Amino acid sequence: MNPIRTIRRLAVLLAGLGGAVLASIVTASAAFAMLPPVPGMDKHPPAAPAHVQVVQAGGMPGWQITLIAVGAAIVAAAIAVLLDRAWATRRHMTARTA
């Protein structure tokens, strides 16, 4: 195998891992961010917990979620087939010993 290809594949692998680590760092720091308490807000806590009425004003119906999942599965399968065919054409054919 050509050493340049090996180096190139290693560089792509390291770049991908670096991007994944960077994305994890950015997401984790945003997820664990906490605001400092505002002074003077705890002086008079409420006597009883407030009654909260939950109103669903939006959301996505189940059939839409199913449709998106099926579409994503079809796209992933099509990409897998295309990549497999591309990989099969690049393989070196060996001579048959008939």
C-alpha positions as CSV (number, residue, x, y, z in Angstrom):
1,M,0.0,0.0,0.0
2,N,1.2,3.5,-0.8
3,P,2.5,5.2,2.4
4,I,0.9,8.5,1.3
5,R,-2.5,6.8,1.4
6,T,-1.8,5.5,4.9
7,I,-0.8,8.9,6.1
8,R,-3.8,10.5,4.5
9,R,-6.2,8.0,6.1
10,L,-4.5,8.5,9.5
11,A,-4.9,12.3,9.1
12,V,-8.6,12.0,8.2
13,L,-9.1,9.7,11.2
14,L,-7.4,12.1,13.5
15,A,-9.3,15.1,12.1
16,G,-12.6,13.3,12.6
17,L,-11.7,12.3,16.2
18,G,-10.6,15.9,16.9
19,G,-13.9,17.2,15.5
20,A,-15.8,14.8,17.7
21,V,-13.9,15.8,20.8
22,L,-14.4,19.5,20.0
23,A,-18.1,19.0,19.5
24,S,-18.3,17.1,22.8
25,I,-16.4,19.8,24.7
26,V,-18.7,22.6,23.3
27,T,-21.9,20.7,24.0
28,A,-20.9,19.6,27.4
29,S,-19.9,23.1,28.5
30,A,-23.2,24.5,27.3
31,A,-25.2,21.6,28.9
32,F,-23.6,22.0,32.4
33,A,-23.6,25.8,32.4
34,M,-25.3,27.1,35.6
35,L,-26.3,30.7,36.3
36,P,-25.3,32.1,39.7
37,P,-28.1,32.7,42.1
38,V,-29.5,36.2,42.1
39,P,-29.0,37.8,45.5
40,G,-32.2,38.6,47.4
41,M,-34.4,36.1,45.6
42,D,-34.7,33.6,48.5
43,K,-36.0,36.0,51.1
44,H,-39.6,35.1,50.8
45,P,-40.2,31.6,49.4
46,P,-43.7,30.8,48.4
47,A,-45.9,29.3,51.1
48,A,-47.3,26.5,48.9
49,P,-46.2,25.2,45.6
50,A,-48.0,26.9,42.7
51,H,-50.5,24.8,40.7
52,V,-49.1,24.3,37.2
53,Q,-51.5,23.4,34.4
54,V,-49.6,21.7,31.5
55,V,-50.8,22.8,28.1
56,Q,-49.3,21.2,25.0
57,A,-49.2,24.0,22.4
58,G,-47.3,22.1,19.8
59,G,-45.2,19.1,19.2
60,M,-44.9,16.6,16.5
61,P,-47.4,13.9,15.8
62,G,-46.3,10.3,15.9
63,W,-46.9,9.7,12.2
64,Q,-44.5,12.5,11.4
65,I,-41.8,11.0,13.6
66,T,-42.3,7.6,12.0
67,L,-42.1,9.1,8.5
68,I,-38.8,10.9,9.3
69,A,-37.4,7.7,10.8
70,V,-38.4,5.6,7.7
71,G,-37.0,8.3,5.4
72,A,-33.7,8.4,7.3
73,A,-33.5,4.5,7.1
74,I,-34.1,4.6,3.4
75,V,-31.5,7.3,2.8
76,A,-28.9,5.4,5.0
77,A,-29.6,2.1,3.1
78,A,-29.2,3.9,-0.3
79,I,-25.9,5.4,0.8
80,A,-24.7,2.1,2.1
81,V,-25.5,0.4,-1.2
82,L,-23.8,3.2,-3.2
83,L,-20.7,3.0,-1.0
84,D,-20.5,-0.8,-1.3
85,R,-20.8,-0.6,-5.1
86,A,-18.1,2.1,-5.2
87,W,-15.8,0.0,-3.0
88,A,-16.4,-3.1,-5.1
89,T,-15.4,-1.4,-8.3
90,R,-12.1,-0.2,-6.7
91,R,-11.1,-3.7,-5.5
92,H,-8.4,-5.3,-7.6
93,M,-9.6,-8.2,-9.6
94,T,-7.4,-11.3,-9.3
95,A,-6.8,-13.6,-12.2
96,R,-8.8,-16.8,-12.1
97,T,-7.0,-20.0,-12.2
98,A,-9.4,-22.1,-14.3
